[in-house]
Amino acid sequence: MIVVLATILCNNKTNILFKYLLSTILISIISLLLIIQPDIGQTLLVVFSWSILIFTSGINILILLAIFFLVVILLTYLVIYVPKFDYIQGRIFSFFDRETGTHNFQSDKAIDSITSGGFFGKGIGEGTLKNRVPEAHTDYIISVISEEFGVVAIMLILLLFLIFIYMVFKKISIETNDKIKLILTGSICLILMQATIHIGVNIRLFPTTGMTLPFLSYGGSSIVSTSILVGIILNLTKRKIN
């Protein structure tokens, strides 16, 4: 998706309005397929990556804000009026009011495990969160790591993510090819946003959502897709600039 969008937006032979229209149609189709799942978390992730790409390509900020408000209105309508998305409404209400709803169990246990792990953790295999919370090996993997290895391990993981992101942006700053710039920007923002949402959910900064942590969460599709994304980043950052 990111490579195709970057190709469309960097095509100088195409009218600028047509480029944005074509990219909007493409992202709408992908978002619709994700909404049907239903998977609002991944939908927001994809739309965010697309908005970063069109913003970087030089779109008028007013048009971008108008698109943002349209997306917010659409998602609000789906969550409030479509029965299929009632579970999201429950998660949001539970996030703002802990006394209501039934969606606080996972987040409460995650916070408890991070607290009980302390600075250096309980030791490998000594954590209990992975046995008490469904999908702890994917959606709450950062809490499991914190409980067994401590906050020090989480700080190290965050540092590695920051170094990785810094190295990519350092390459973007000296890159002259606009298409490569867009692909690298979209790819690294996708990984950054995914990691931010995952960690934010684990420390109760965001409502509960099923978002894996790149490189660490268990799951074949997550690891394969992240590996492909990093392969693209590695290929483009290793090329010599003419």
N, C-alpha and C positions, 0 to 999 in steps of 0.2 A: 504493500500500500504506500509506504513512504517513498520508495524508489519511483513508483508510477506517478505519484503526486509531484515529486520533485521534477520529473521529466516534463510533466504538463506545464508546471509553473515557470520552467526555464526555457520553454520553447518561444524564441523571439519572433518566429514566423506567424504566430497565432495572435489574434486580437486579445487584448488584456481581459476584457469582459468575458470573452468566450473561455479563456483559461480558468478563470475563477468559477464560471458556471459549470464547466466540465468537472472540476475538482469537487464542487459542491454536490453534483449528481453522484459522483463516485463514492464520496463519504456518506451520502444519504443511504445508498444501497447497502453499504457495509453496516451502518448503524441500524438500519431496519432489520437486517438479519440477526444482529446481536440483541435487539429489543425483543424479537420474537422468541428468543431462547427461554426465559428472559434473562438478560445480563446487563443491568444498568451500569455497573462498575466498569466493565470493559468498554461499553458505549462511551462513557465519559472520557475514558483513557484515549480512545481513538479520536474522538472529536477534539480533545485537547491537543493531540499531536498534529492534527490537521490545522487547527487554529494557529499553532506555533509556526507551521510551515508557511501559511498564507501571510501571517504577520511579518515573518522574516523576508518574504518575497517582495514586500513593499506595499501591501494593501492599505487603503485609507483607514485610519483608526476608527472613524465613525461607522463605516460599513462593518468593521469587525465587531464593534459594540452592538450594532443592530442584530448581527447574527447571533451574538452571545445571548441577548435578551430573548430572541426567538427560540433558541435551544432551551433556555431556562423555562420559558412558558410551556413549551411542548412537554418537557419532563415533568413539570408540576402538574399538568393536565393528566398525564399517564399515571402518576403516583396517586392522585386524588380520586380520579373518576374511573379508572380501568381496574376491575377486580383482580386481574392477573398480577398487579403490582402492589397489592395490599401489604405484602410482607415488608416492602421498602418503607411504606408509611409507618408501620409498626417499629421498624428500626430507628427511624428518625425521631419519633415521639419518645422512644426509650432512651435515645441519646440525650435529649434535652430534659427529660424528666425520668430519673432513675426509678421512681416509685411506680410508674405506670409501664405497661407493656411487659412482654416476656422475652425480650431480646438482649437482656443484660448479662446472661449467664456466662457466655464466652468471654466477653470483655472484662467482666469482674474477675474471672479465674485467671485471665492473662495478666491483669494488673497485680493480682496476688502472687503469681509465680515470679514476676519481675522483682517484686518487693522481697520475696523470700530468698531469691537467689543472691541478693546482696552484691558486693563488689566482685567476688571471686567465684560465686556459684556453689552448688551443692556437690558437684562432681559429675563425671560422665555416667549417664544412665540412672542418676539418682533423682531426676525430676519427676514430678507427678502430673504435670499439666497434660502431657501427651496421652495419658490414660483417662483423663477426666473430660477433655473437651473434644468434640467431633472436629475433624479436619485440622487438628493442631499441627500436623506435619506439613500443611500447606499454608493455610490462612494465618496461623499463629506461630509460625516457625521461629520468629524472632523472640517470642516470649519463652519458648522451649529452650532456645540457646541461652537466653539470659538467666533462666532458672538453673541450668546445669553448669554454665561457664562464667556467669556473672556479668555485670554491667561493663566490665573491662573488655570483654569479648565483643559486646555490642558497639562500644566506642571504636574498637579496631575495625569492625565491619563497616561502620559509617565512614571511617577514615579512608578505607580502601575504595569505597564508592566515590568519595570526594576526589581522591587522587585520579581515579579512572575518568571521572567527568572533567576534571581540570585538564588532563592530558589531551582529551578530545577537543575541548574548546580552545586550547592552545594551538592545536593544528588548524582549527577553523579560522582563527584570527589571521593566519598567514596564507590560507588557501585562496587562490585566485579564481578557480572554477566555481561558478554560482551553483551548478547542479550538485557538485560534491559537497559544497557548503550546506545546502538544504538537506541532503540525505544524512549527513553527519549530525546536523542540528536536530532533525526529526527523530533519528535513532537514539541519540543520547537523551533527549527529552522524554522519550517513551520509557526508557529504563529508569530515569530519574523520577518521573511521576509515579511509576509503578512502585518503586521502592518507598517513596514518600507516603503514598496511600497505605501501603502495608504496615509500615512502622507507625504511622499516625493512628491506624485502627488499633494496633496492639497497645498503644499508650493512651487510648481513648481520646485522641485528638479529633478523630472522625468517626461517623457512625459505622457500624459493622458492615463490611462488604467482603466478598470473596476475591481477594487480590493476592496473588502469589508474590514472593520476594525473588527477584531475578538471581539466578545462580544457586540459590540455597533451598527454596521450597521443593518438596517432593512432587513429582509429576512429569511424565514423559513429554507431553505437549509443551509445558512451560519451559523445560530445559532445552528442548529442540528449537523452539522459536527464539529463545534468548540467544542460543548458540549461533543461529543463522544471523541474527541481528548483529552480534558481536563480530562474526566473520566478515560481514559487510563493513563494519567500522574499521576493523583491522586492515582489510584490503585497501580502503581509501586513505587511511592515515599512514600507511607504509609507502605509498607512492611518492616519488620524488617530484617536487614542483619545478616545472620548466621555467 
